[in-house]
Amino acid sequence: MGTFRIEGGHSLFGELTPQGAKNEALQVICAVLLTPEEVQISNIPEIRDVLKLIELLEELGVQVDKLAHGHFKFKAENPNLDYLQSPEFRKKAAALRGSIMIVGPLLARYGMGIIPTPGGDKIGRRRLDTHFEGFMSLGAQFEYVPEEKLYRVSGKPLTGASMLLDEASVTGTANIIMAAVMAEGETTIFNAACEPYIQQLCSMLNSMGARISGVGSNLLRITGVPYLAGTSHTCLPDMIEIGSFIGMAAITQSEITIKNCRLDMLGPIPRVFGRLGVKMEFRGDDIFIPAQEHYEIESFIDGSILTVSDAIWPGFTPDLISIALVTATQARGTVLIHQKMFESRLFFVDNLIDMGAQIILCDPHRATVIGLDRKTRLRGITMSSPDIRAGVALLIAAMSAKGVSIIKNIEQIDRGYEHIETRLNALGAHIERVD
């Protein structure tokens, strides 16, 4: 198990280029199963979760060639569907939550899909009902084998249908879209997720010959086509990493420029961190963050305490709630952090309290942060990363703390951030990876 040793108290200076978007990469890589032709995808982040998914596709029989860093060529000409029945597939697919999104493409092209209960972050309940209810609306038969923790769907041809998703699940929407693009007739999806990742997936599928309209809205219309061709696609920069760098710059009093951010796709992220007091300048497609000795949390118009809460897009993404919370610990003022979607995502604040942060955990979903305004620095402690986003939040806290911090279980961080210590050390951080 890997460990980070962080010497806190060092400001950073320089430029950072965000990696490709992890959540988009997981979707578009699964989409290569929809065509026998060649698909090239660039700006893929070479992180654990993404590389494990690519390895899973290779073992399924997809030809994969790495052309350059982050640039891969895929050809799913003749996948070995028997592999889906193997113990090796069940073990590897169960270790990766993104594996659920191979089911939609397999169902669309071959009329069947199998997946074990997938893993991922331990941040609370993450049910899969939306995926399978969508498949059943398209005419698929569904079976759950509880003693094997195995899901099966089958049905061909699929038939277009009108459906209302019970939740605007990003992965659920992506899976249903990929199943519907080759279904007979028209599919209408109400309450669809509309995150930039979904928009990018739809753009890629349309370039392959799919007919999807309403992209960017919560109402998608899909006219099925009998065949999809190959294409080339480039992933967006990772907006979660961009938000993490914004919070990191503020709490560590760093002057950094985040390059090539695709500001048009960041939604409310800069505005939310601006309300926490972080100053930013937008220079073309870059974000410049000056070193700030103090930053102050805004209040609502009537003077009441600011609330930062997550919401479905175009609301504030839940993946940055942990970063916003950590950023607030050294601000001037008070904020209520409300994590609505996952009931276990705020439990990492116990570590921040041990570091000296003033936080009241009101319940599993809400925490009140009383900013220290740098009058008292956080102190280094030994802790463990519970999930990807909390792990990076703890890393950011450790970078601002007095003394040395130890973060265990950094495999969680590696699942979402590529060579994070190398990139930050190049700007002046003191992070050592210890195996």
Sine and cosine of phi, psi and omega as CSV:
sin_phi,cos_phi,sin_psi,cos_psi,sin_omega,cos_omega
0.00,0.00,0.76,-0.65,-0.05,-1.00
-0.99,0.13,0.36,-0.93,-0.05,-1.00
-0.64,-0.77,0.59,-0.81,0.19,-0.98
-0.97,-0.23,0.71,-0.70,0.18,-0.98
-0.94,-0.34,0.89,-0.45,-0.12,-0.99
-0.89,-0.45,0.84,-0.54,0.15,-0.99
-1.00,-0.06,0.92,-0.39,-0.09,-1.00
-0.99,0.14,0.11,-0.99,0.11,-0.99
1.00,-0.01,0.18,0.98,0.00,-1.00
-0.96,-0.29,0.80,-0.60,0.08,-1.00
-0.99,0.17,0.46,-0.89,-0.01,-1.00
-0.95,-0.30,0.42,-0.91,0.01,-1.00
-0.51,-0.86,0.75,-0.66,0.07,-1.00
0.68,-0.73,-0.37,-0.93,-0.08,-1.00
-0.90,-0.44,0.60,-0.80,0.06,-1.00
-0.79,-0.62,0.70,-0.71,0.11,-0.99
-0.95,-0.32,0.86,-0.51,-0.03,-1.00
-0.92,0.40,0.51,-0.86,0.07,-1.00
-0.95,0.32,0.14,-0.99,0.12,-0.99
-0.92,0.40,0.37,-0.93,-0.10,-0.99
-0.95,0.30,0.88,-0.47,-0.01,-1.00
-0.86,0.50,-0.76,0.64,-0.11,-0.99
-0.91,0.41,-0.55,0.83,0.08,-1.00
-0.94,0.35,-0.70,0.72,-0.05,-1.00
-0.85,0.53,-0.68,0.74,-0.01,-1.00
-0.86,0.50,-0.59,0.80,-0.01,-1.00
-0.96,0.28,-0.78,0.63,-0.13,-0.99
-0.94,0.33,-0.47,0.89,0.07,-1.00
-0.92,0.40,-0.65,0.76,0.06,-1.00
-0.90,0.43,-0.51,0.86,-0.05,-1.00
-0.92,0.40,-0.30,0.95,0.01,-1.00
-0.91,0.42,-0.32,0.95,0.01,-1.00
-0.94,0.33,-0.18,0.98,-0.06,-1.00
-0.99,0.17,-0.21,0.98,-0.08,-1.00
-0.68,-0.73,0.54,-0.84,0.11,-0.99
-0.99,0.14,-0.11,0.99,-0.06,-1.00
-1.00,0.03,0.17,-0.99,-0.06,-1.00
-0.96,0.27,0.70,-0.72,0.08,-1.00
-0.81,-0.59,0.80,-0.60,0.08,-1.00
-0.95,-0.32,0.72,-0.69,0.02,-1.00
-0.77,-0.64,0.79,-0.62,0.01,-1.00
-0.90,-0.44,0.21,-0.98,-0.08,-1.00
0.87,0.49,0.58,0.81,0.11,-0.99
-0.99,0.17,0.79,-0.61,0.07,-1.00
-0.95,0.30,0.78,-0.63,-0.02,-1.00
-1.00,0.02,0.95,0.30,-0.02,-1.00
-0.90,-0.43,0.20,-0.98,-0.17,-0.99
-0.84,0.54,-0.76,0.65,-0.08,-1.00
-0.89,0.45,-0.66,0.75,-0.03,-1.00
-0.94,0.34,-0.70,0.72,-0.01,-1.00
-0.91,0.41,-0.56,0.83,0.05,-1.00
-0.92,0.38,-0.58,0.82,0.05,-1.00
-0.93,0.38,-0.67,0.74,0.04,-1.00
-0.88,0.48,-0.67,0.74,0.04,-1.00
-0.88,0.47,-0.64,0.77,0.02,-1.00
-0.88,0.47,-0.67,0.74,0.02,-1.00
-0.91,0.40,-0.62,0.78,0.05,-1.00
-0.86,0.52,-0.70,0.72,-0.02,-1.00
-0.95,0.32,-0.35,0.94,0.09,-1.00
-0.98,0.20,-0.17,0.99,0.04,-1.00
0.95,-0.31,0.12,0.99,0.06,-1.00
-0.98,0.20,0.76,-0.65,0.06,-1.00
-0.98,0.21,0.83,-0.55,-0.04,-1.00
-0.83,-0.56,0.79,-0.62,0.07,-1.00
-0.80,-0.60,0.77,-0.64,0.07,-1.00
-1.00,0.00,0.89,-0.45,-0.05,-1.00
-1.00,0.00,-0.52,0.85,0.02,-1.00
-0.23,-0.97,0.05,-1.00,0.02,-1.00
-0.87,0.49,0.84,-0.54,0.02,-1.00
0.97,0.25,0.11,0.99,-0.05,-1.00
-0.83,-0.55,0.91,-0.41,-0.09,-1.00
-0.81,-0.59,0.49,-0.87,0.10,-0.99
-0.91,-0.42,0.75,-0.66,-0.03,-1.00
-0.85,-0.53,0.58,-0.81,0.12,-0.99
-0.57,-0.82,0.96,-0.28,-0.02,-1.00
-0.99,-0.14,0.88,0.47,-0.10,-0.99
-0.95,0.32,-0.66,0.75,-0.07,-1.00
-0.51,-0.86,0.95,0.31,0.00,-1.00
-0.87,0.49,0.50,-0.87,0.02,-1.00
-1.00,-0.02,1.00,-0.08,-0.08,-1.00
-0.94,0.35,-0.34,0.94,0.06,-1.00
-0.89,0.45,-0.42,0.91,0.01,-1.00
-0.88,0.48,-0.47,0.88,0.00,-1.00
-0.89,0.45,-0.34,0.94,-0.01,-1.00
-1.00,-0.01,-0.09,1.00,-0.15,-0.99
-1.00,0.09,0.46,-0.89,0.09,-1.00
-0.88,0.47,-0.54,0.84,0.00,-1.00
-0.89,0.45,-0.68,0.73,0.03,-1.00
-0.89,0.46,-0.71,0.70,-0.05,-1.00
-0.88,0.47,-0.64,0.77,-0.01,-1.00
-0.92,0.40,-0.73,0.68,-0.07,-1.00
-0.96,0.29,-0.65,0.76,0.00,-1.00
-0.92,0.39,-0.56,0.83,0.00,-1.00
-0.93,0.37,-0.37,0.93,-0.03,-1.00
-1.00,0.07,-0.03,1.00,-0.13,-0.99
-0.66,-0.75,0.90,-0.44,-0.04,-1.00
-0.91,0.42,-0.56,0.83,-0.01,-1.00
-0.88,0.47,-0.28,0.96,-0.01,-1.00
-0.89,0.45,-0.38,0.93,0.00,-1.00
-0.84,0.54,-0.45,0.89,-0.10,-0.99
-0.99,0.12,0.09,1.00,0.17,-0.99
-0.99,0.13,-0.26,0.97,-0.11,-0.99
-0.93,0.36,-0.71,0.70,-0.01,-1.00
-0.85,0.53,-0.78,0.62,0.03,-1.00
-0.88,0.47,-0.65,0.76,0.02,-1.00
-0.90,0.43,-0.64,0.77,0.02,-1.00
-0.90,0.43,-0.65,0.76,-0.02,-1.00
-0.91,0.40,-0.67,0.74,-0.13,-0.99
-1.00,-0.01,-0.57,0.82,-0.11,-0.99
-0.87,-0.49,-0.10,1.00,0.04,-1.00
0.97,0.23,0.31,0.95,0.04,-1.00
-0.35,-0.94,0.42,-0.91,0.08,-1.00
-0.37,-0.93,0.60,-0.80,0.01,-1.00
-0.73,-0.69,0.67,-0.75,0.05,-1.00
-0.45,-0.89,0.70,-0.72,0.15,-0.99
-0.98,0.22,0.23,-0.97,0.09,-1.00
-0.85,0.53,0.89,-0.45,-0.11,-0.99
-0.98,0.19,0.37,-0.93,0.00,-1.00
-1.00,0.01,-0.63,-0.78,-0.04,-1.00
0.88,-0.48,-0.26,-0.97,-0.04,-1.00
-0.91,0.41,0.58,-0.82,0.08,-1.00
-1.00,-0.06,0.97,0.23,-0.09,-1.00
-0.88,-0.48,0.21,0.98,-0.01,-1.00
0.83,-0.56,-0.10,-0.99,-0.04,-1.00
-0.92,0.40,0.71,-0.71,0.04,-1.00
-0.68,-0.74,0.98,0.21,-0.14,-0.99
-0.95,0.30,0.35,-0.94,-0.06,-1.00
-0.93,-0.37,0.17,0.99,-0.07,-1.00
-0.82,0.57,-0.65,0.76,-0.06,-1.00
-0.85,0.52,-0.67,0.74,0.01,-1.00
-0.84,0.54,-0.82,0.58,-0.18,-0.98
-0.98,0.22,-0.51,0.86,0.10,-0.99
-0.91,0.42,-0.59,0.81,0.07,-1.00
-0.91,0.42,-0.69,0.72,0.03,-1.00
-0.88,0.48,-0.66,0.75,0.00,-1.00
-0.91,0.40,-0.55,0.84,0.07,-1.00
-0.88,0.47,-0.49,0.87,0.02,-1.00
-1.00,0.10,0.01,1.00,0.07,-1.00
0.97,-0.25,0.09,1.00,-0.01,-1.00
-0.98,0.19,0.47,-0.88,0.13,-0.99
-1.00,-0.07,0.63,-0.78,-0.08,-1.00
-0.86,-0.52,0.64,-0.77,0.07,-1.00
-0.63,-0.77,0.72,-0.70,0.11,-0.99
-0.89,-0.45,0.80,-0.60,0.01,-1.00
-0.96,-0.27,0.99,-0.10,-0.15,-0.99
-0.90,0.45,-0.59,0.81,-0.04,-1.00
-0.93,0.36,-0.37,0.93,0.05,-1.00
-0.96,-0.26,-0.08,1.00,-0.10,-1.00
0.77,0.64,0.78,0.62,-0.13,-0.99
-0.80,-0.61,0.71,-0.71,0.06,-1.00
-0.95,-0.30,0.68,-0.74,0.07,-1.00
-0.76,-0.65,0.65,-0.76,0.14,-0.99
-0.73,-0.68,0.51,-0.86,0.02,-1.00
-0.46,-0.89,0.43,-0.90,0.05,-1.00
0.48,-0.88,0.80,-0.59,0.06,-1.00
-0.38,-0.93,0.75,-0.66,0.04,1.00
-0.99,0.15,0.46,-0.89,0.16,-0.99
-0.98,0.22,0.44,-0.90,-0.04,-1.00
-0.82,-0.57,0.74,-0.68,0.01,-1.00
-0.83,0.56,0.52,-0.86,-0.06,-1.00
-0.46,-0.89,0.27,-0.96,0.13,-0.99
-0.99,-0.17,0.77,-0.64,-0.04,-1.00
-0.64,-0.77,0.51,-0.86,0.10,-0.99
-0.91,-0.42,0.92,-0.39,-0.01,-1.00
-0.94,0.35,0.66,-0.75,-0.02,-1.00
-0.96,0.28,-0.31,0.95,0.16,-0.99
-0.50,-0.86,0.49,-0.87,-0.03,-1.00
-0.99,0.14,0.88,0.47,-0.02,-1.00
-0.94,0.34,0.76,-0.65,0.00,-1.00
-0.93,0.38,-0.80,0.60,-0.01,-1.00
-0.93,0.38,-0.56,0.83,0.05,-1.00
-0.90,0.44,-0.71,0.71,0.04,-1.00
-0.88,0.48,-0.71,0.71,0.00,-1.00
-0.86,0.50,-0.70,0.71,-0.04,-1.00
-0.90,0.44,-0.69,0.72,-0.02,-1.00
-0.93,0.38,-0.64,0.77,0.06,-1.00
-0.85,0.53,-0.73,0.68,-0.05,-1.00
-0.92,0.39,-0.48,0.88,0.09,-1.00
-0.96,0.26,-0.57,0.82,-0.14,-0.99
-0.99,0.14,-0.37,0.93,-0.11,-0.99
-0.90,0.44,-0.35,0.94,0.02,-1.00
-0.90,-0.43,0.22,0.98,0.05,-1.00
-0.98,0.20,0.43,-0.90,0.01,-1.00
-0.97,0.24,0.77,-0.63,0.03,-1.00
1.00,-0.01,-0.35,-0.94,-0.09,-1.00
-0.95,-0.32,0.67,-0.74,0.09,-1.00
-0.91,-0.41,0.71,-0.70,0.07,-1.00
-0.88,-0.48,0.83,-0.56,-0.02,-1.00
-0.91,-0.42,0.93,-0.35,0.10,-1.00
-1.00,-0.02,0.47,-0.88,-0.03,-1.00
0.86,0.50,0.58,0.81,0.07,-1.00
-0.96,0.28,0.56,-0.83,0.17,-0.99
-0.91,0.41,0.52,-0.85,-0.04,-1.00
-0.74,-0.68,0.40,0.92,0.06,-1.00
-0.81,0.59,0.39,-0.92,0.07,-1.00
-0.79,0.61,-0.53,0.85,0.03,-1.00
-0.88,0.48,-0.68,0.73,0.01,-1.00
-0.92,0.39,-0.66,0.75,0.04,-1.00
-0.87,0.50,-0.66,0.75,0.01,-1.00
-0.92,0.39,-0.67,0.75,0.05,-1.00
-0.87,0.50,-0.71,0.70,0.00,-1.00
-0.89,0.45,-0.65,0.76,0.03,-1.00
-0.88,0.48,-0.69,0.72,0.03,-1.00
-0.89,0.45,-0.72,0.69,-0.02,-1.00
-0.90,0.44,-0.64,0.77,0.05,-1.00
-0.89,0.45,-0.57,0.82,0.04,-1.00
-0.94,0.35,-0.32,0.95,0.05,-1.00
-1.00,0.03,-0.10,0.99,0.01,-1.00
0.91,-0.41,0.00,1.00,0.05,-1.00
-0.94,0.35,0.29,-0.96,0.01,-1.00
-0.82,-0.58,1.00,0.02,-0.03,-1.00
-0.88,-0.48,0.80,-0.60,0.08,-1.00
-0.85,-0.53,0.28,-0.96,-0.06,-1.00
1.00,0.10,0.24,0.97,-0.06,-1.00
-0.88,0.48,0.75,-0.66,-0.04,-1.00
0.99,-0.12,-0.08,1.00,0.03,-1.00
-0.90,-0.43,0.04,-1.00,0.02,-1.00
-1.00,-0.01,0.10,1.00,0.03,-1.00
-0.81,-0.58,0.94,-0.35,-0.02,-1.00
-0.94,-0.33,0.65,-0.76,0.11,-0.99
-0.87,-0.50,0.80,-0.60,-0.07,-1.00
-0.81,-0.59,0.86,-0.51,0.11,-0.99
-0.99,-0.16,0.87,-0.49,-0.09,-1.00
-0.91,0.41,0.54,-0.84,0.06,-1.00
-0.81,-0.59,0.43,-0.90,-0.06,-1.00
-0.99,0.17,-0.26,0.96,-0.11,-0.99
-0.45,-0.89,0.61,-0.79,0.11,-0.99
-0.88,-0.47,0.62,-0.78,-0.04,-1.00
-0.99,-0.17,0.04,-1.00,0.06,-1.00
-0.97,0.25,0.14,-0.99,-0.02,-1.00
-0.26,-0.97,0.06,-1.00,0.17,-0.99
-0.84,-0.54,0.60,-0.80,-0.09,-1.00
-0.55,-0.83,0.57,-0.82,0.06,-1.00
-0.85,-0.52,0.79,-0.61,0.00,-1.00
-0.97,0.26,0.52,-0.86,0.10,-1.00
-0.92,0.40,0.35,-0.94,0.23,-0.97
-0.91,0.42,0.49,-0.87,-0.10,-0.99
-0.97,0.23,0.93,-0.37,-0.05,-1.00
-0.93,0.36,-0.40,0.92,0.04,-1.00
-0.95,0.32,-0.64,0.77,0.05,-1.00
-0.92,0.38,-0.62,0.79,0.04,-1.00
-0.87,0.50,-0.74,0.67,0.04,-1.00
-0.88,0.47,-0.61,0.80,0.04,-1.00
-0.89,0.46,-0.66,0.75,0.00,-1.00
-0.93,0.37,-0.57,0.82,0.04,-1.00
-0.89,0.46,-0.76,0.66,0.01,-1.00
-0.90,0.43,-0.64,0.77,0.02,-1.00
-0.87,0.49,-0.69,0.72,-0.01,-1.00
-0.87,0.49,-0.67,0.75,-0.04,-1.00
-0.91,0.40,-0.76,0.66,-0.13,-0.99
-0.96,0.27,-0.40,0.92,-0.01,-1.00
-0.98,-0.18,0.12,0.99,-0.02,-1.00
0.81,0.58,0.75,0.66,-0.08,-1.00
-0.96,-0.27,0.48,-0.88,0.10,-0.99
-0.94,-0.33,0.96,-0.28,-0.04,-1.00
-0.71,-0.70,0.40,-0.92,0.13,-0.99
-0.89,-0.46,0.82,-0.57,0.05,-1.00
-0.99,-0.12,0.88,-0.47,-0.16,-0.99
-1.00,0.02,0.52,-0.85,0.20,-0.98
0.77,0.64,0.88,0.47,-0.15,-0.99
-1.00,0.01,-0.17,0.99,-0.15,-0.99
0.78,0.63,0.91,0.42,-0.07,-1.00
-0.82,0.57,-0.50,0.87,-0.03,-1.00
-0.93,0.38,-0.23,0.97,-0.03,-1.00
-0.93,-0.36,0.11,0.99,-0.07,-1.00
-1.00,0.03,-0.19,0.98,0.04,-1.00
0.84,0.55,-0.74,-0.67,-0.09,-1.00
-1.00,0.09,0.04,1.00,-0.15,-0.99
-0.86,0.52,-0.80,0.61,0.02,-1.00
-0.87,0.49,-0.60,0.80,-0.02,-1.00
-0.90,0.43,-0.67,0.74,-0.01,-1.00
-0.90,0.43,-0.71,0.70,0.03,-1.00
-0.93,0.37,-0.50,0.87,0.12,-0.99
-0.89,0.45,-0.60,0.80,0.03,-1.00
-0.94,0.34,-0.38,0.93,0.10,-0.99
-0.99,0.15,-0.03,1.00,0.08,-1.00
0.97,-0.23,0.02,1.00,-0.06,-1.00
-0.98,0.20,0.83,-0.56,0.03,-1.00
-1.00,0.10,0.67,-0.74,0.00,-1.00
-0.63,-0.78,0.53,-0.85,0.15,-0.99
-0.84,-0.54,0.72,-0.70,0.00,-1.00
-0.99,-0.17,0.91,-0.42,-0.06,-1.00
-0.90,-0.44,1.00,-0.08,-0.14,-0.99
0.91,0.41,-0.88,-0.48,0.03,-1.00
-0.97,-0.26,0.23,0.97,0.00,-1.00
-0.97,-0.25,0.40,-0.92,0.11,-0.99
-0.90,-0.44,0.86,-0.50,0.07,-1.00
-0.98,-0.20,0.79,-0.62,0.00,-1.00
-0.87,-0.50,0.92,-0.39,0.01,-1.00
-0.97,0.23,0.38,-0.92,0.09,-1.00
-0.92,0.39,0.76,-0.65,-0.04,-1.00
-0.86,-0.52,0.85,-0.53,0.07,-1.00
-0.93,0.36,-0.61,0.79,0.04,-1.00
-0.68,-0.73,0.53,-0.85,0.16,-0.99
-0.63,-0.78,0.62,-0.78,-0.20,-0.98
-0.87,-0.50,0.73,-0.68,0.02,-1.00
-0.96,0.28,0.74,-0.68,0.06,-1.00
-0.95,0.32,0.33,-0.94,0.18,-0.98
-0.94,-0.33,0.24,-0.97,0.13,-0.99
-0.94,0.35,0.21,-0.98,-0.10,-0.99
-0.83,0.56,-0.60,0.80,-0.03,-1.00
-0.99,0.11,0.09,1.00,0.03,-1.00
1.00,-0.02,-0.04,1.00,-0.02,-1.00
-0.97,0.24,0.29,-0.96,-0.09,-1.00
-0.91,0.42,0.70,-0.71,0.04,-1.00
-0.90,0.44,0.64,-0.77,0.14,-0.99
-0.91,-0.42,0.78,-0.63,0.13,-0.99
-0.93,-0.37,0.88,-0.48,-0.04,-1.00
-0.75,-0.67,0.42,-0.91,0.04,-1.00
-1.00,0.04,0.34,-0.94,0.01,-1.00
-0.31,-0.95,0.29,-0.96,0.10,-1.00
-0.90,0.43,0.47,-0.88,-0.03,-1.00
-0.86,0.51,0.68,-0.73,0.25,0.97
-1.00,-0.03,0.53,0.85,0.14,-0.99
-0.98,0.19,-0.03,-1.00,-0.04,-1.00
-0.97,0.26,0.81,-0.59,-0.10,-0.99
-0.91,0.41,0.68,-0.74,0.03,-1.00
-0.89,0.46,-0.37,0.93,-0.02,-1.00
-0.93,0.36,-0.22,0.98,0.01,-1.00
-0.94,-0.35,0.09,1.00,0.04,-1.00
-0.88,0.47,-0.67,0.74,0.00,-1.00
-0.88,0.47,-0.64,0.77,-0.02,-1.00
-0.93,0.36,-0.67,0.74,0.03,-1.00
-0.87,0.49,-0.66,0.76,0.00,-1.00
-0.89,0.46,-0.74,0.68,-0.01,-1.00
-0.90,0.44,-0.67,0.75,0.02,-1.00
-0.84,0.54,-0.63,0.78,-0.04,-1.00
-0.93,0.36,-0.34,0.94,-0.10,-1.00
-0.90,0.43,-0.43,0.90,0.02,-1.00
-0.92,-0.39,0.22,0.98,0.07,-1.00
-0.99,0.14,0.12,-0.99,0.15,-0.99
-0.99,-0.15,0.86,-0.51,-0.01,-1.00
0.86,-0.51,-0.10,-1.00,-0.10,-1.00
-0.77,-0.64,0.58,-0.82,0.03,-1.00
-0.61,-0.79,0.57,-0.82,0.13,-0.99
-0.99,-0.15,0.87,-0.49,0.05,-1.00
-0.99,-0.11,0.84,-0.54,-0.06,-1.00
-0.86,-0.50,0.97,-0.25,0.04,-1.00
-1.00,-0.09,0.98,-0.21,-0.14,-0.99
-1.00,0.10,-0.50,0.86,-0.27,-0.96
-1.00,0.05,-0.52,0.85,-0.09,-1.00
-0.76,-0.64,0.81,-0.59,-0.15,-0.99
-0.99,0.15,-0.08,1.00,-0.01,-1.00
-0.91,-0.42,0.09,1.00,-0.18,-0.98
-0.98,0.20,-0.30,0.95,-0.03,-1.00
-0.99,-0.11,0.01,1.00,-0.08,-1.00
-0.93,0.36,-0.26,0.97,0.03,-1.00
-0.93,0.36,-0.20,0.98,-0.06,-1.00
-0.91,0.41,-0.31,0.95,0.09,-1.00
-0.83,0.56,-0.62,0.78,0.04,-1.00
-0.90,0.43,-0.65,0.76,0.00,-1.00
-0.92,0.39,-0.60,0.80,0.06,-1.00
-0.90,0.44,-0.66,0.75,0.07,-1.00
-0.89,0.46,-0.46,0.89,0.03,-1.00
-0.99,0.17,-0.13,0.99,0.03,-1.00
0.95,-0.33,0.02,1.00,0.03,-1.00
-0.93,0.38,0.51,-0.86,0.04,-1.00
-0.99,-0.16,0.99,-0.14,-0.06,-1.00
-0.70,-0.71,0.72,-0.69,0.12,-0.99
-0.95,-0.33,0.92,-0.40,0.07,-1.00
-0.99,0.13,0.98,-0.21,-0.11,-0.99
-0.95,0.32,-0.65,0.76,0.02,-1.00
-0.23,-0.97,-0.02,-1.00,-0.06,-1.00
-0.86,0.51,-0.28,0.96,-0.09,-1.00
-0.94,-0.35,-0.22,0.98,-0.12,-0.99
-0.72,-0.70,0.65,-0.76,0.07,-1.00
-0.65,-0.76,0.71,-0.71,0.08,-1.00
-0.99,-0.16,0.82,-0.58,-0.03,-1.00
-0.94,-0.34,0.85,-0.52,0.09,-1.00
-0.98,-0.20,0.95,-0.30,-0.09,-1.00
-0.89,0.46,0.63,-0.78,-0.03,-1.00
-1.00,0.06,-0.20,0.98,0.02,-1.00
0.80,0.60,0.53,0.85,0.02,-1.00
0.89,0.45,0.15,0.99,0.05,-1.00
-0.94,0.34,-0.49,0.87,0.10,-0.99
-0.76,-0.66,0.85,-0.53,0.01,-1.00
-0.99,0.15,0.49,-0.87,0.16,-0.99
-0.90,0.44,0.42,-0.91,0.00,-1.00
-0.90,-0.44,0.53,-0.85,-0.03,-1.00
-0.93,0.37,0.65,-0.76,0.05,-1.00
-0.62,-0.79,0.06,-1.00,0.14,-0.99
-0.98,-0.19,0.75,-0.66,-0.07,-1.00
-0.51,-0.86,0.01,-1.00,-0.02,-1.00
-0.72,-0.69,0.62,-0.79,-0.02,-1.00
-0.98,0.17,0.89,-0.46,-0.03,-1.00
-0.99,0.12,-0.49,0.87,0.03,-1.00
-0.39,-0.92,0.04,-1.00,-0.11,-0.99
-0.85,0.52,-0.82,0.57,-0.16,-0.99
-0.96,0.29,-0.66,0.75,0.07,-1.00
-0.90,0.44,-0.58,0.82,0.02,-1.00
-0.87,0.50,-0.70,0.71,0.02,-1.00
-0.95,0.33,-0.57,0.82,0.08,-1.00
-0.88,0.48,-0.67,0.74,0.04,-1.00
-0.92,0.38,-0.58,0.81,0.06,-1.00
-0.89,0.46,-0.68,0.73,0.03,-1.00
-0.90,0.44,-0.68,0.73,0.04,-1.00
-0.87,0.49,-0.68,0.74,-0.01,-1.00
-0.90,0.43,-0.58,0.81,0.02,-1.00
-0.91,0.42,-0.44,0.90,0.00,-1.00
-1.00,-0.08,-0.15,0.99,-0.16,-0.99
-0.99,0.14,0.30,-0.95,0.09,-1.00
-1.00,0.07,0.79,-0.61,0.04,-1.00
1.00,-0.05,-0.32,-0.95,-0.11,-0.99
-0.96,-0.30,0.70,-0.71,0.08,-1.00
-0.89,-0.45,0.51,-0.86,0.08,-1.00
-0.88,-0.48,0.80,-0.60,0.08,-1.00
-0.89,-0.46,0.88,-0.47,0.03,-1.00
-1.00,-0.05,0.18,-0.98,0.04,-1.00
0.86,0.51,0.67,0.74,-0.06,-1.00
-0.96,0.27,-0.04,1.00,0.14,-0.99
-0.84,0.54,-0.51,0.86,0.07,-1.00
-0.88,0.48,-0.69,0.73,0.01,-1.00
-0.92,0.40,-0.65,0.76,0.00,-1.00
-0.89,0.46,-0.40,0.92,0.03,-1.00
-0.90,0.43,-0.40,0.91,-0.11,-0.99
-0.82,-0.57,-0.22,0.97,-0.10,-0.99
-0.74,-0.68,0.80,-0.59,-0.11,-0.99
-1.00,0.04,0.87,-0.49,0.05,-1.00
0.72,0.69,0.75,0.66,-0.16,-0.99
-0.89,0.46,-0.63,0.78,-0.04,-1.00
-0.94,0.33,-0.59,0.81,0.02,-1.00
-0.90,0.44,-0.69,0.72,-0.03,-1.00
-0.93,0.37,-0.63,0.78,-0.01,-1.00
-0.97,0.22,-0.59,0.81,0.04,-1.00
-0.89,0.46,-0.51,0.86,0.03,-1.00
-0.90,0.43,-0.33,0.94,0.01,-1.00
-0.98,-0.21,0.00,1.00,0.06,-1.00
0.87,-0.49,0.02,1.00,0.07,-1.00
-0.96,0.28,0.33,-0.94,0.04,-1.00
-0.84,-0.54,0.99,0.10,-0.04,-1.00
-0.83,-0.55,0.82,-0.58,0.00,-1.00
-0.89,-0.46,0.77,-0.64,0.06,-1.00
-1.00,0.00,0.82,-0.57,-0.01,-1.00
-0.86,-0.51,0.86,-0.50,0.00,-1.00
-0.99,0.16,0.00,0.00,0.00,0.00
